[in-house]
Amino acid sequence: MQNETSPPPPGGIDYVEFEESADFKELKKRQRSFVFPLSIFFLVWYGAYIVVAAYAHDFMATPVLGNINVGLLLGIGQFVTTFAITMWYVSYANRRLDPLANDLRVQLTKEDQA
């Protein structure tokens, strides 16, 4: 940690101090509060799919419509979930993360030019 007697950091930006700022902490909090719960949800959903596929063969082979069975629908559901989470994250980032990140970038640019 930098104290009053240490020289200023190269480039004029104290990144440690910047990382400890309220705005940067808020950005990390927003990002983590979205990413961690959804990651846990998806891993549980994926793990459940694997377990069901491995141990519930009869259930997965249950016909739904013609040659389409439950296993196929759940497998396609994995892809659908992946794309849905990605689109949701992009929308969230555009609304809640990018404006704050842009403000932080402007602050860093001003500090670097000073």
N, C-alpha and C positions, 0 to 999 in steps of 0.2 A: 504494500500500500504506500502511496506517495505521501510524504509529509512536506512541511513548509521549507525545509532545507534542501530537498532534492531538486535537481534541475527540471525544467519543463520537459515534457515528452517530445520526442522527435515529431516534426510536422505540426506541433502546436495543439494536438488533440490528446486529451487524457481519456483514453478509451475505458479504463477501469472506472473512472468517475462517471463517464457517460453511461456505462452499463448499470451503474447504481442509481441513475436518475429515475424519478417517478414515472416519466413517460415511457422509458425503455422497459421498466418493470411491468407497466400496464400492457404494453405490447406483448411481452412474453406471457403474461397472465391470460390475455385474451386468446392467444394462439394455443396455449396449453389447455385451456378450459374447453376448447373445441376439439382438438386433436386427440387428447388422451381418452376421453369417454367414447368417442367414435372408434378409435383403434381397439379399445377393449371390446366394444360391441361387435365389431367385425371379426376379431379373433375368436370370440366365443361362438358366433354364428358359423364361422368357417370350421372351427373344431367340432361343433355339433354336427355339421354336415359330414365330416370325415367319420365320426363315430357312428352315425346312423348308416352311412354307406358301408362301413366295415361290419356292423353287427346286426343290422335290420334289413337283410337282403329281401325278404318277402315284402316288407313295407315299401322299400325303394322300387321294387318291381311291380307295384300296384298300378295297373293301367288307369289312365285318366281319360284319354281320348285317342282311340286307335292305338298306334304304336308308341304314343307318348305316355311315359310313366312318371311317377312321383320323383324318382331319382333324377330324371332329365330336367324336370321343372325346378327342382332344388339346385341343380348344377347351373342352370341358366340364371336362377335367382342370385347365385354368387356373382356372376358378371353384372347383372342389373344393379345389385347392391354396390359393387365397386364403382360403377359409373355414377350412380346416384350420390354416393358419398363424395366423389370427386367434384361433381357439379355443385353440391351443397357447400363444400369447402371453398371453391372458387367464388361463389356468391358471397359467402361469409367474409372471405378475405377482401373482396372488393369493397364491401360495406364497412367492415369493422377493423381490418388490419392495415390495408393499404393507405388510408388517409393518415393514420398515426405514423406509419413507417415513412411516408413522404415528409411529414413534419420533422421527424427525427433526421432524415437525410438532409433537409434544408438546414437544420441546426448544425449538423456536422460540417456541411459545406461552408457555412458562415464561420465556424470555428477554425476550419482549415485555412481560410483566406485571411483570417485576422492575424 
